[in-house]
């Protein structure tokens, strides 16, 4: 029964680590590819719309100036016709012919006109976009805000993805992992609400965001439960390197017979050197010098 519970705990820890690893990798890859490109795309739309507005403003100025000139010419012609009707009619006919010739000369195609016609599709797209913007009540500043929000989300996703991936096997750091996931959930909710109110939210991106957040929360919550069950636990799953380190620390190093023999000879020689030399017997000369016993 204990073995079965231990296997369940190991499986629980492996699933927690797998959830964090997969969700973190997917989050960072999507942030570096899709979200970053979305931000650049919004900034590109802003530049296109601003250029389109500048071109339209220049065209309107030209139309107004030509209309003012035509009004002044009409007033001068009206005064001339009141003085000399016959002469004015002849001059008017000559001026009309001259105007037709100049207009036909002005309509001759040039390289700039060819470039404008080549970019006609882009101008038509921008014009349609302007109509949609006016219908939805969206301005250029809204697109700029969306681009900035995408860049900010790229930074947040990369940082939190790296934290969760780095701590995906650390049970003792479960509090940091859960805090990072909560910050990510709050940022994603704010980002989704911004996209919704700016009419730029897509269903596919919303479902993707929900799946990633669910996986990351499950992994962080399981790590927190493992820490509550065993506060002294450090790793969720013992890797090969960690298992080898534990075995090396638990088992004493085994030595060969030759090494043991060398160690024994070294210890014996050391002991002999440390021992004092044996006492030498007194010589016989000293015994002869002693006085003989008195009879």
TATABEL-V223326 format. One record per run of one state. SS is the DSSP state (a for helix, b for strand, c for the rest). FROM is the first residue (numbers start at 0). TO is the last residue. If there is no record, write none. Layout:
# TATABEL-V223326
SS:FROM:TO / SS:FROM:TO
This chain:
# TATABEL-V223326
c:0:0 / a:1:82 / c:83:83 / a:84:105 / c:106:109 / a:110:117 / c:118:118 / a:119:135 / c:136:138 / a:139:165 / c:166:168 / b:169:169 / c:170:172 / a:173:196 / c:197:201 / a:202:228 / c:229:233 / b:234:234 / c:235:238 / a:239:249 / c:250:255 / a:256:273 / c:274:282 / a:283:287 / c:288:294
